[in-house]
Amino acid sequence: MNAIDQTKNRRILIIDDNESIHGDFDKLLGKSGHRDSGLDELMLAVLGENEETVTEAGYELTSAFQGQEGFELVKQAVSSGAPYALAFVDIRMPPGWDGIKTIKHIWEVDPNLEIVICTAYSDYGWEDIQKKLGNSNQLMILKKPFDSIEVRQIASALTEKWNYARQARLTLDELNSKVEERTRELRGANDLLTVEIGERRRAQEETAAAHEYLKTLMDSVHAGIVCIDAETYEIVDVNKFAASMIGIPKEGITGRVCHQFICPAAEGKCPITDLGNQVDLSERTLVCADGSEMDILKSVVPIMRDGRQFLIESFVSIKSLKAAEDALRDSEARLNAMFQSITDPMSMVDRDLRVVWCNESARKLFGENLVGRNCSEVYPNHKELSCSREYLAREAFKDGQSHSCDMETIGLDGICRCFHCTAHVALRDAGGEPATAMIIDRDVTAQRESENAILKAHENQSHLNTILRISLEDTPLEEILKQVLDAFSMSSWLPVLPKGAIFLVEDQPDVLVLKVTHNLPESLHTLCARVPFGHCLCGIAAETREPVYSACVDDRHEIRCEGMAPHGHYIVPILDGDAVLGVIDLYLEEGHTRDDQEIAFLESVAQTLAGMIRRKQFEKALRHGNDSLIELNQLLQKNQNLLVQSEKMASLGLLAAGVAHEINNPLGFVMSNMVTLGDYIEVFKSLFDLDKELYAALAANDLEKARKTLSEINDLHAQENFSYILGDIGELLSESHDGTERIRDIVQNLKSFARLDEAEIKEADINDCIESTLKVIWNELKYKCTVHKDMKPLPLLRCYPQQLNQVFMNLLINAAQAISGQGDIAISTEASDRDIVVRFSDTGSGIPAENIPKLFDPFFTTKPVGKGTGLGLSISHGIIEKHHGTIAVESTLGKGTVFTIRLPLEGIDDQKPAN
């Protein structure tokens, strides 16, 4: 018998459309990735691997970015005799096959491949996956973001499982080959008997010897072998190993029906004789003499002997594989103990809401003596019962579901932080009832601050949009000013009192006239009816053309009324260039601290009001016959940037989910590296403490203590591999730097689309502009369409690149929104001797012919309310005209739309910034 190949297969296939995921797996599993000593110890204890195996090189990884590509790699690997042991498959890989379809095709060519489904979404439940793929023990699900230890453990366990299965198959194949070879010899001997009658006795002796050899061979094999009559299902022969596995002597087995011992559930529907199927390395059940059942891996080979069909069944116990699965579950339990090192505060409570376990982070936040105390004694009290950890745990015990909410907590250090608290059932009793609940506190302070900043910016933009919308209505100026003043009192973040006024300059160039007020007493209406420049706070702001801040009623308050309550002021001049059009006066709580962001927002509102006031003044002048259309257009043009920025902010909102998804992966392994670096710091801290003790002993001439300390230092050096730690620290820092660089690049790409005011003329490659735009909005396209690019080399063009990016983004997002289900977007570029031609075509629903002439009109849109502003194509048309180009559209209902942009090669020769 040939020796079985003991070489372990460590080939792993990664199938994911996200390129960064492949880098993450390479860091965790590749030969260049760093090893985790803690995981190595777990593998040594759980899987029984020797130290040499644990410390060997990483896995051989192959990457595929679509399901079809991964399927072809599996086919090539199987045909070349070097199959993969394990595949990590993403569940969503638009525009091609999804993960379920990919797995079905892969198992058709390699049914032995172990597969792990990777997903951050809930597209398929476990029951749906079983319906589509069947109930397979070769399938696992791994949730994103990954835990590095979990990924390495799964890779180790499943590749070991694949290797055990391969070893069993090789053993059975070798046994089957021996049986077939010997069977052929017996047939040859029988043929010789019919031809050579004279040598019958010798042939009979040879046949008897062959049978004895076959019997010896079968009895020497450490696998069960049974010969079965295919017609009667009676067992005609067994080897010693099969008899020992069943627990009955050979004489008690032969002559009995095979289903009494092997595959009892298959009686009447035998895969070979009744169903006509092949059975090769299939998991079945063996019934032993004592009634117990044994899991086996079985192969069946039909043979003909003396004109009668027999089945040769060979099988081996897969108890070792089941033991490996049990060890895997045991390792999962051990991993739970590692929660102690997690930085998020975690604690477990029983049904009486007493703390039964907590990690170090929880003790640092709530105190050392937590275990044994009730929730109401441990956790800070909250005004609302529905926003407390006690309430979350009680609800989790009640319905067995996970419950969470955000709450602010002041820790022992006196710092108030925002936590996202989650309670869910951790353990159940023998009856299936919840026994303990896990409470996890995730510090989301920085995240909430970022969200608040985004909400604040969004609210600011909403206020500006409201003012712009009001300014475009056919409403008297005073009514518009009143609505603007009322809007300040509804701001959730601007800390102004519901009091204020707006003054305008009218008949005299150096006097402010009170136009509208909000909640001001009648006495001030008279006192503040006309305020000269330079007098009181409003006059000072008008004279200096600078915002004025006051924390209280100070000496600058020249105008006062009886019973005036303490207060402060923000007063912002409304400027049109050097001309003062008026001031905005808002009241503050006394003692409010000056905030430059608040003043900047008020200045932007004042700038918007300036354009609105100027426009209203021009409208009034037009009604009196004064033709000043050119100046009016200049004022309207000042508002264009704000409209462009408004449309751009609306587009950026669509990108927020994609940016969060792209940031999530690098953030995951950076956090994992920080935990490992913390462990290394503790090791070096121990070494530094011993060094201090040694220096102190030497200084005190205490040689005995010095020798003892030096011995402890040597023990620590023997215990910890400092050379490895120093090298690993560099790798961890490099990986973390790469992750933060990736996050920075994503944020910078997003910020570049919000800086329209910084636009300047540059020489740019239009192909690069399109590629940059695709990267920013890729998350909006990849789940809906396939992008086809035919971009030929182009000369550099003097243009406003950021404004052209805005045009490309509007057209691509509109194309994606026009596609129902899955479709295609084609992008082509070419250059002639006069201009550059860019075409965007889609397979969307198309545009009715009667709407095409109105496409570039401001505020015209065919989208539902809330889905579009009607400014995108109007702004895009203006940008292309500014570049002396043209934009044309062709569309057919039900087939799609083509936008064609032509940009002259001479570009823009104007050195002025873009409006």
SEZAGU-703263 format. One line per field, with one value per residue (C-alpha): x, y, z; residue in three letters. Coordinates in steps of 0.05 Angstrom, whole numbers. Example, Ala and Ser with C-alpha at 12.3 -4.5 7.8 and 13.67 -1.06 7.14 Angstrom:
xx: 246:273
yy: -90:-21
zz: 156:143
code: ALA:SER
REM end
This chain:
xx: 0:26:37:-19:0:7:19:-32:-72:-71:-100:-156:-198:-226:-286:-307:-320:-287:-212:-196:-226:-172:-119:-150:-150:-78:-59:-97:-81:-28:45:63:13:35:20:-21:14:-51:-86:-27:-35:-110:-97:-46:-95:-159:-136:-78:-28:45:87:120:52:27:87:88:78:9:-42:-36:-89:-121:-167:-229:-272:-335:-372:-358:-284:-282:-320:-268:-210:-242:-250:-177:-155:-194:-170:-97:-101:-90:-160:-175:-190:-231:-267:-292:-350:-383:-460:-467:-423:-460:-467:-454:-472:-488:-456:-511:-509:-432:-431:-482:-438:-373:-402:-421:-347:-317:-368:-313:-296:-308:-343:-353:-406:-383:-437:-453:-525:-585:-602:-613:-632:-603:-668:-665:-593:-611:-669:-622:-559:-585:-566:-490:-437:-388:-421:-411:-432:-383:-411:-375:-335:-289:-254:-182:-179:-246:-223:-157:-192:-244:-189:-148:-207:-239:-174:-158:-228:-216:-149:-179:-234:-182:-140:-201:-218:-147:-150:-215:-191:-129:-171:-220:-162:-133:-201:-211:-141:-149:-218:-188:-136:-191:-229:-166:-157:-229:-218:-156:-197:-245:-188:-139:-179:-116:-91:-157:-126:-69:-118:-162:-102:-83:-155:-156:-90:-117:-179:-134:-91:-154:-179:-112:-112:-182:-168:-104:-138:-159:-225:-290:-303:-369:-390:-466:-510:-542:-607:-621:-582:-552:-481:-438:-371:-339:-268:-244:-244:-317:-336:-298:-332:-401:-383:-406:-363:-362:-408:-462:-461:-459:-526:-562:-592:-543:-593:-591:-522:-508:-553:-618:-656:-640:-679:-721:-687:-614:-574:-540:-594:-658:-639:-581:-535:-461:-438:-368:-344:-414:-432:-476:-494:-467:-510:-467:-485:-501:-551:-507:-496:-430:-419:-380:-353:-374:-358:-393:-366:-412:-378:-401:-381:-406:-459:-486:-479:-447:-434:-366:-377:-317:-323:-283:-305:-307:-308:-242:-275:-334:-284:-252:-321:-331:-263:-283:-345:-301:-254:-312:-328:-255:-259:-317:-268:-228:-284:-247:-196:-246:-244:-320:-350:-387:-426:-474:-535:-581:-657:-657:-616:-555:-487:-454:-394:-361:-297:-242:-271:-337:-301:-263:-328:-375:-329:-291:-345:-398:-408:-466:-498:-564:-568:-601:-541:-487:-510:-525:-598:-635:-695:-730:-740:-737:-666:-630:-589:-636:-695:-657:-638:-709:-737:-685:-706:-779:-778:-710:-693:-636:-653:-610:-610:-562:-550:-501:-460:-413:-357:-314:-265:-321:-323:-392:-392:-446:-454:-495:-519:-544:-573:-586:-594:-526:-542:-605:-622:-638:-710:-690:-709:-662:-614:-565:-564:-502:-499:-449:-432:-400:-369:-400:-381:-336:-387:-444:-402:-388:-462:-481:-432:-462:-532:-512:-483:-546:-591:-550:-557:-632:-639:-602:-644:-707:-684:-667:-735:-770:-730:-754:-827:-869:-874:-866:-797:-821:-859:-796:-754:-805:-803:-727:-728:-778:-734:-678:-722:-734:-660:-642:-568:-564:-571:-612:-672:-739:-726:-695:-701:-678:-659:-651:-618:-672:-679:-614:-548:-524:-588:-618:-694:-729:-767:-788:-785:-797:-825:-797:-837:-874:-830:-769:-808:-809:-739:-706:-748:-686:-615:-557:-493:-444:-497:-517:-496:-534:-504:-434:-442:-467:-411:-354:-384:-363:-405:-416:-420:-445:-450:-493:-525:-460:-443:-451:-527:-547:-620:-654:-726:-755:-756:-706:-685:-611:-588:-533:-530:-505:-510:-488:-486:-520:-468:-468:-395:-377:-450:-488:-559:-579:-565:-592:-601:-610:-617:-576:-578:-535:-465:-467:-396:-378:-375:-341:-380:-445:-423:-398:-467:-502:-455:-475:-548:-534:-499:-559:-605:-562:-575:-649:-655:-618:-662:-725:-699:-686:-755:-785:-742:-765:-838:-822:-792:-718:-686:-629:-633:-556:-544:-602:-571:-505:-540:-577:-511:-484:-538:-519:-461:-508:-556:-499:-475:-545:-552:-483:-500:-562:-518:-469:-526:-535:-462:-461:-481:-428:-373:-393:-389:-320:-292:-318:-267:-201:-229:-240:-168:-140:-180:-156:-83:-93:-112:-49:-5:-36:-15:57:59:42:101:150:121:138:209:218:194:245:300:283:286:354:383:356:388:455:453:440:494:441:473:424:364:402:414:341:317:366:339:268:291:322:258:218:265:257:181:171:202:222:254:188:148:192:184:109:100:128:81:21:37:47:-20:-55:-23:-48:-118:-120:-92:-150:-200:-167:-169:-244:-257:-214:-251:-317:-292:-268:-340:-362:-310:-342:-321:-247:-253:-198:-176:-128:-103:-139:-148:-224:-214:-183:-242:-291:-251:-249:-324:-337:-297:-337:-406:-388:-431:-492:-478:-450:-516:-557:-516:-453:-408:-376:-318:-289:-244:-191:-129:-146:-104:-103:-159:-158:-222:-254:-244:-287:-346:-340:-338:-405:-434:-408:-436:-505:-510:-485:-532:-591:-574:-572:-638:-670:-653:-703:-671:-604:-579:-519:-485:-434:-382:-341:-291:-254:-219:-226:-185:-233:-263:-268:-332:-359:-420:-461:-513:-559:-611:-661:-734:-721:-751:-817:-806:-848:-802:-735:-741:-752:-697:-648:-700:-688:-732:-760:-759:-797:-777:-826:-830:-769:-727:-699:-693:-696:-630:-580:-587:-597:-532:-496:-520:-493:-426:-418:-437:-385:-334:-360:-385:-452:-493:-546:-594:-625:-676:-724:-778:-764:-694:-652:-619:-554:-523:-468:-420:-373:-317:-273:-199:-178:-210:-222:-176:-209:-165:-222:-250:-312:-378
yy: 0:69:120:171:243:281:349:399:441:514:545:595:632:702:722:795:856:902:906:929:864:824:867:854:778:781:818:767:701:714:695:768:777:777:718:725:687:682:650:601:578:568:527:485:471:463:430:390:419:413:476:468:467:527:570:552:604:634:611:613:664:675:735:740:802:771:705:683:696:655:598:596:595:535:498:511:489:423:407:421:375:432:447:500:478:538:597:663:687:756:752:815:824:867:867:792:730:739:695:642:631:630:576:532:534:522:460:431:426:418:391:382:456:487:555:615:666:737:790:857:855:810:794:720:687:620:585:618:596:524:524:548:509:450:432:426:419:453:522:576:650:704:774:838:873:814:797:779:720:693:695:660:607:592:587:539:494:489:476:421:392:392:357:304:290:287:237:193:196:178:118:93:106:64:8:9:8:-53:-88:-72:-95:-160:-170:-163:-216:-263:-253:-269:-332:-354:-343:-387:-441:-445:-448:-493:-551:-589:-538:-535:-560:-510:-455:-474:-471:-403:-379:-403:-368:-305:-308:-318:-259:-216:-237:-220:-154:-136:-156:-115:-50:-1:12:-27:-67:-103:-143:-142:-180:-124:-163:-189:-136:-194:-186:-241:-220:-170:-156:-158:-82:-76:-132:-97:-30:-64:-105:-173:-230:-240:-302:-259:-208:-248:-270:-211:-152:-94:-41:-74:-45:7:65:40:101:82:16:12:72:49:102:50:-1:38:109:95:145:141:141:168:194:207:214:156:121:54:16:-21:-84:-45:-1:60:96:116:171:143:166:114:96:42:6:-42:-104:-166:-236:-300:-260:-229:-158:-144:-79:-68:-17:14:62:96:130:206:211:250:301:307:315:372:404:396:427:485:497:491:543:590:584:601:661:687:692:740:791:811:847:885:960:967:961:894:861:803:803:748:748:786:840:825:833:765:784:845:862:910:967:963:966:1028:1062:1042:1020:958:924:908:833:814:883:902:944:1001:1005:1000:1040:1115:1133:1163:1208:1163:1091:1070:1097:1057:994:963:973:944:881:871:877:827:776:789:775:745:799:850:920:982:1057:1116:1147:1195:1169:1204:1155:1152:1201:1253:1256:1252:1205:1181:1105:1061:1009:941:884:815:744:712:644:601:548:475:493:545:604:665:658:715:779:814:890:922:997:1023:1092:1132:1201:1218:1189:1230:1293:1280:1266:1330:1369:1340:1354:1425:1435:1405:1450:1510:1491:1479:1549:1579:1539:1564:1636:1625:1594:1652:1702:1671:1678:1737:1763:1834:1848:1859:1793:1757:1790:1769:1696:1698:1726:1673:1618:1636:1619:1549:1531:1471:1489:1565:1588:1651:1675:1682:1756:1799:1851:1869:1941:1967:2029:2066:2142:2162:2125:2129:2113:2045:2038:1985:1940:1876:1851:1786:1788:1857:1904:1963:2013:1989:1996:2071:2078:2037:2063:2100:2086:2129:2094:2090:2092:2033:1963:1961:2028:2005:1942:1984:2035:1984:1933:1880:1833:1857:1810:1828:1779:1827:1896:1936:2009:2004:1995:2068:2052:2019:2010:2002:1930:1905:1833:1814:1790:1790:1803:1778:1835:1822:1875:1860:1880:1885:1896:1959:1982:1971:1948:1937:1894:1830:1837:1771:1765:1716:1688:1732:1704:1665:1654:1680:1624:1639:1584:1616:1684:1653:1623:1689:1724:1673:1688:1763:1753:1715:1770:1822:1790:1782:1855:1880:1840:1865:1936:1926:1896:1958:2002:1963:1974:2049:2044:2042:1992:1961:1890:1881:1898:1852:1794:1806:1801:1738:1708:1717:1669:1617:1589:1578:1540:1498:1484:1466:1415:1389:1379:1341:1295:1285:1261:1203:1184:1182:1108:1087:1127:1094:1025:1039:1067:1008:956:994:1018:946:922:988:976:903:927:976:919:880:942:950:879:894:958:917:870:929:961:898:900:974:961:905:950:1004:952:928:999:1013:949:964:1035:1008:955:901:846:793:833:852:779:762:819:801:730:756:798:736:697:752:751:676:682:738:741:814:810:786:838:895:872:861:931:960:918:937:1011:1005:969:1020:1077:1045:1040:1112:1134:1097:1132:1200:1189:1173:1236:1280:1254:1272:1341:1359:1358:1408:1463:1495:1564:1543:1527:1553:1543:1485:1439:1373:1305:1295:1220:1230:1275:1220:1166:1210:1221:1146:1132:1181:1157:1083:1060:1091:1054:985:955:980:977:955:1012:1003:1050:1066:1126:1142:1184:1259:1323:1366:1418:1486:1483:1484:1410:1412:1442:1390:1336:1364:1356:1285:1267:1295:1257:1191:1194:1213:1153:1105:1132:1122:1048:1000:937:922:960:988:1055:1068:1123:1141:1197:1218:1279:1309:1366:1417:1390:1335:1292:1257:1212:1182:1130:1087:1032:1068:1085:1142:1213:1232:1274:1331:1338:1341:1416:1432:1388:1445:1493:1510:1471:1426:1353:1289:1257:1248:1302:1298:1260:1319:1394:1406:1444:1390:1393:1469:1478:1427:1465:1531:1499:1471:1538:1572:1526:1549:1478:1444:1390:1351:1295:1239:1192:1135:1113:1044:1040:1094:1162:1190:1256:1284:1338:1376:1418:1461:1444:1517:1512:1574:1634:1675:1678:1700:1650:1612:1642
zz: 0:-19:36:40:22:88:56:83:34:58:-6:7:-45:-28:-72:-57:-101:-50:-64:7:35:-1:32:100:90:66:131:173:136:83:88:99:156:229:275:339:395:434:375:365:437:426:363:400:456:414:349:378:328:347:356:287:253:292:274:200:145:129:79:3:-16:-84:-99:-143:-149:-180:-172:-244:-235:-171:-205:-262:-211:-175:-241:-259:-190:-193:-264:-245:-185:-135:-107:-55:16:36:4:35:-8:-3:-6:-49:-112:-162:-221:-230:-189:-116:-63:-64:-140:-138:-84:-123:-185:-145:-110:-178:-196:-126:-76:-23:-17:52:45:92:72:90:97:131:109:121:48:64:129:148:128:59:50:69:19:-37:-20:22:93:87:141:93:101:154:159:181:197:178:206:219:284:266:316:292:219:234:277:224:170:213:233:164:126:178:167:91:100:145:93:37:77:87:13:-7:41:11:-60:-47:-17:-75:-124:-89:-90:-164:-181:-145:-176:-245:-226:-204:-270:-308:-267:-282:-357:-354:-320:-379:-430:-393:-366:-353:-304:-264:-199:-203:-222:-163:-117:-145:-137:-65:-53:-85:-40:20:-2:-12:56:88:51:73:145:147:124:179:145:145:81:68:6:-6:-55:-97:-107:-36:3:43:70:40:70:118:140:212:219:198:247:304:287:290:351:325:298:223:228:262:205:141:115:147:110:104:128:197:204:149:129:163:136:64:63:1:-31:-36:-73:-117:-134:-125:-143:-192:-157:-142:-69:-58:9:34:108:132:197:223:275:326:364:428:390:387:322:291:238:179:112:61:-12:-53:-116:-155:-184:-223:-200:-233:-270:-206:-182:-114:-77:-43:12:48:106:160:225:223:298:295:249:297:353:314:308:382:394:350:393:455:426:416:489:505:460:502:560:518:527:589:547:504:513:513:583:587:644:654:699:723:722:788:753:797:764:758:714:685:648:668:626:664:731:708:688:745:802:825:867:814:820:866:865:833:770:807:854:800:740:741:747:688:685:634:653:580:575:629:629:681:634:574:613:638:568:541:594:577:502:490:440:437:463:457:464:471:538:571:630:678:695:757:723:722:646:613:553:505:502:456:507:484:526:499:526:535:566:574:625:610:595:543:587:590:648:640:598:570:574:527:529:465:471:414:440:380:332:361:360:286:273:310:268:204:229:246:176:146:188:168:95:105:135:76:27:63:58:-16:-28:9:-32:-97:-77:-99:-27:0:30:101:101:76:131:183:160:162:233:255:226:275:335:307:302:346:353:348:421:408:448:411:405:351:297:227:208:137:108:68:59:94:80:152:190:206:202:243:193:230:303:339:411:426:472:441:477:437:372:386:416:361:302:274:297:269:249:307:361:405:385:318:296:315:272:213:220:228:179:228:272:343:403:473:532:573:574:576:566:490:500:491:481:541:564:634:659:608:624:625:556:504:429:362:312:241:186:119:67:-8:-22:17:21:86:72:145:206:239:315:354:430:471:541:587:592:527:500:432:379:313:278:299:274:208:197:213:163:109:125:121:55:28:55:21:-47:-31:-7:-68:-114:-80:-86:-160:-169:-137:-181:-243:-224:-225:-295:-277:-323:-284:-311:-316:-243:-223:-262:-226:-159:-180:-203:-132:-109:-161:-119:-61:-106:-134:-64:-43:-100:-83:-10:-31:-74:-17:27:-21:-12:64:70:19:56:122:90:59:125:166:140:152:219:240:233:261:325:328:321:378:425:406:417:486:504:481:522:585:570:562:625:665:636:654:726:735:707:758:814:789:786:856:884:851:878:948:939:953:912:934:910:847:831:844:800:745:747:740:680:648:661:627:567:563:568:518:447:448:379:350:390:364:292:301:330:266:224:268:263:188:179:223:184:119:148:170:103:69:114:101:25:29:69:24:-38:-6:17:-52:-78:-24:-42:-102:-76:-82:-156:-201:-272:-281:-335:-324:-357:-367:-361:-292:-272:-292:-254:-192:-195:-203:-140:-99:-122:-133:-75:-110:-175:-159:-134:-193:-256:-292:-315:-384:-400:-469:-453:-504:-487:-484:-485:-422:-420:-385:-344:-275:-257:-194:-231:-287:-232:-208:-279:-286:-217:-233:-299:-269:-208:-254:-299:-239:-212:-281:-280:-250:-224:-257:-318:-354:-358:-414:-412:-473:-488:-551:-579:-648:-678:-647:-583:-531:-534:-471:-474:-417:-438:-395:-403:-359:-370:-419:-422:-456:-518:-491:-430:-467:-484:-410:-381:-369:-340:-266:-217:-272:-249:-264:-199:-140:-87:-41:-92:-132:-132:-207:-204:-224:-300:-299:-261:-306:-368:-339:-323:-394:-424:-380:-412:-481:-493:-508:-475:-515:-498:-538:-506:-523:-475:-447:-478:-445:-451:-480:-457:-503:-478:-524:-495:-541:-540:-529:-460:-416:-425:-369:-307:-262:-211:-231:-208
code: MET:ASN:ALA:ILE:ASP:GLN:THR:LYS:ASN:ARG:ARG:ILE:LEU:ILE:ILE:ASP:ASP:ASN:GLU:SER:ILE:HIS:GLY:ASP:PHE:ASP:LYS:LEU:LEU:GLY:LYS:SER:GLY:HIS:ARG:ASP:SER:GLY:LEU:ASP:GLU:LEU:MET:LEU:ALA:VAL:LEU:GLY:GLU:ASN:GLU:GLU:THR:VAL:THR:GLU:ALA:GLY:TYR:GLU:LEU:THR:SER:ALA:PHE:GLN:GLY:GLN:GLU:GLY:PHE:GLU:LEU:VAL:LYS:GLN:ALA:VAL:SER:SER:GLY:ALA:PRO:TYR:ALA:LEU:ALA:PHE:VAL:ASP:ILE:ARG:MET:PRO:PRO:GLY:TRP:ASP:GLY:ILE:LYS:THR:ILE:LYS:HIS:ILE:TRP:GLU:VAL:ASP:PRO:ASN:LEU:GLU:ILE:VAL:ILE:CYS:THR:ALA:TYR:SER:ASP:TYR:GLY:TRP:GLU:ASP:ILE:GLN:LYS:LYS:LEU:GLY:ASN:SER:ASN:GLN:LEU:MET:ILE:LEU:LYS:LYS:PRO:PHE:ASP:SER:ILE:GLU:VAL:ARG:GLN:ILE:ALA:SER:ALA:LEU:THR:GLU:LYS:TRP:ASN:TYR:ALA:ARG:GLN:ALA:ARG:LEU:THR:LEU:ASP:GLU:LEU:ASN:SER:LYS:VAL:GLU:GLU:ARG:THR:ARG:GLU:LEU:ARG:GLY:ALA:ASN:ASP:LEU:LEU:THR:VAL:GLU:ILE:GLY:GLU:ARG:ARG:ARG:ALA:GLN:GLU:GLU:THR:ALA:ALA:ALA:HIS:GLU:TYR:LEU:LYS:THR:LEU:MET:ASP:SER:VAL:HIS:ALA:GLY:ILE:VAL:CYS:ILE:ASP:ALA:GLU:THR:TYR:GLU:ILE:VAL:ASP:VAL:ASN:LYS:PHE:ALA:ALA:SER:MET:ILE:GLY:ILE:PRO:LYS:GLU:GLY:ILE:THR:GLY:ARG:VAL:CYS:HIS:GLN:PHE:ILE:CYS:PRO:ALA:ALA:GLU:GLY:LYS:CYS:PRO:ILE:THR:ASP:LEU:GLY:ASN:GLN:VAL:ASP:LEU:SER:GLU:ARG:THR:LEU:VAL:CYS:ALA:ASP:GLY:SER:GLU:MET:ASP:ILE:LEU:LYS:SER:VAL:VAL:PRO:ILE:MET:ARG:ASP:GLY:ARG:GLN:PHE:LEU:ILE:GLU:SER:PHE:VAL:SER:ILE:LYS:SER:LEU:LYS:ALA:ALA:GLU:ASP:ALA:LEU:ARG:ASP:SER:GLU:ALA:ARG:LEU:ASN:ALA:MET:PHE:GLN:SER:ILE:THR:ASP:PRO:MET:SER:MET:VAL:ASP:ARG:ASP:LEU:ARG:VAL:VAL:TRP:CYS:ASN:GLU:SER:ALA:ARG:LYS:LEU:PHE:GLY:GLU:ASN:LEU:VAL:GLY:ARG:ASN:CYS:SER:GLU:VAL:TYR:PRO:ASN:HIS:LYS:GLU:LEU:SER:CYS:SER:ARG:GLU:TYR:LEU:ALA:ARG:GLU:ALA:PHE:LYS:ASP:GLY:GLN:SER:HIS:SER:CYS:ASP:MET:GLU:THR:ILE:GLY:LEU:ASP:GLY:ILE:CYS:ARG:CYS:PHE:HIS:CYS:THR:ALA:HIS:VAL:ALA:LEU:ARG:ASP:ALA:GLY:GLY:GLU:PRO:ALA:THR:ALA:MET:ILE:ILE:ASP:ARG:ASP:VAL:THR:ALA:GLN:ARG:GLU:SER:GLU:ASN:ALA:ILE:LEU:LYS:ALA:HIS:GLU:ASN:GLN:SER:HIS:LEU:ASN:THR:ILE:LEU:ARG:ILE:SER:LEU:GLU:ASP:THR:PRO:LEU:GLU:GLU:ILE:LEU:LYS:GLN:VAL:LEU:ASP:ALA:PHE:SER:MET:SER:SER:TRP:LEU:PRO:VAL:LEU:PRO:LYS:GLY:ALA:ILE:PHE:LEU:VAL:GLU:ASP:GLN:PRO:ASP:VAL:LEU:VAL:LEU:LYS:VAL:THR:HIS:ASN:LEU:PRO:GLU:SER:LEU:HIS:THR:LEU:CYS:ALA:ARG:VAL:PRO:PHE:GLY:HIS:CYS:LEU:CYS:GLY:ILE:ALA:ALA:GLU:THR:ARG:GLU:PRO:VAL:TYR:SER:ALA:CYS:VAL:ASP:ASP:ARG:HIS:GLU:ILE:ARG:CYS:GLU:GLY:MET:ALA:PRO:HIS:GLY:HIS:TYR:ILE:VAL:PRO:ILE:LEU:ASP:GLY:ASP:ALA:VAL:LEU:GLY:VAL:ILE:ASP:LEU:TYR:LEU:GLU:GLU:GLY:HIS:THR:ARG:ASP:ASP:GLN:GLU:ILE:ALA:PHE:LEU:GLU:SER:VAL:ALA:GLN:THR:LEU:ALA:GLY:MET:ILE:ARG:ARG:LYS:GLN:PHE:GLU:LYS:ALA:LEU:ARG:HIS:GLY:ASN:ASP:SER:LEU:ILE:GLU:LEU:ASN:GLN:LEU:LEU:GLN:LYS:ASN:GLN:ASN:LEU:LEU:VAL:GLN:SER:GLU:LYS:MET:ALA:SER:LEU:GLY:LEU:LEU:ALA:ALA:GLY:VAL:ALA:HIS:GLU:ILE:ASN:ASN:PRO:LEU:GLY:PHE:VAL:MET:SER:ASN:MET:VAL:THR:LEU:GLY:ASP:TYR:ILE:GLU:VAL:PHE:LYS:SER:LEU:PHE:ASP:LEU:ASP:LYS:GLU:LEU:TYR:ALA:ALA:LEU:ALA:ALA:ASN:ASP:LEU:GLU:LYS:ALA:ARG:LYS:THR:LEU:SER:GLU:ILE:ASN:ASP:LEU:HIS:ALA:GLN:GLU:ASN:PHE:SER:TYR:ILE:LEU:GLY:ASP:ILE:GLY:GLU:LEU:LEU:SER:GLU:SER:HIS:ASP:GLY:THR:GLU:ARG:ILE:ARG:ASP:ILE:VAL:GLN:ASN:LEU:LYS:SER:PHE:ALA:ARG:LEU:ASP:GLU:ALA:GLU:ILE:LYS:GLU:ALA:ASP:ILE:ASN:ASP:CYS:ILE:GLU:SER:THR:LEU:LYS:VAL:ILE:TRP:ASN:GLU:LEU:LYS:TYR:LYS:CYS:THR:VAL:HIS:LYS:ASP:MET:LYS:PRO:LEU:PRO:LEU:LEU:ARG:CYS:TYR:PRO:GLN:GLN:LEU:ASN:GLN:VAL:PHE:MET:ASN:LEU:LEU:ILE:ASN:ALA:ALA:GLN:ALA:ILE:SER:GLY:GLN:GLY:ASP:ILE:ALA:ILE:SER:THR:GLU:ALA:SER:ASP:ARG:ASP:ILE:VAL:VAL:ARG:PHE:SER:ASP:THR:GLY:SER:GLY:ILE:PRO:ALA:GLU:ASN:ILE:PRO:LYS:LEU:PHE:ASP:PRO:PHE:PHE:THR:THR:LYS:PRO:VAL:GLY:LYS:GLY:THR:GLY:LEU:GLY:LEU:SER:ILE:SER:HIS:GLY:ILE:ILE:GLU:LYS:HIS:HIS:GLY:THR:ILE:ALA:VAL:GLU:SER:THR:LEU:GLY:LYS:GLY:THR:VAL:PHE:THR:ILE:ARG:LEU:PRO:LEU:GLU:GLY:ILE:ASP:ASP:GLN:LYS:PRO:ALA:ASN
REM end
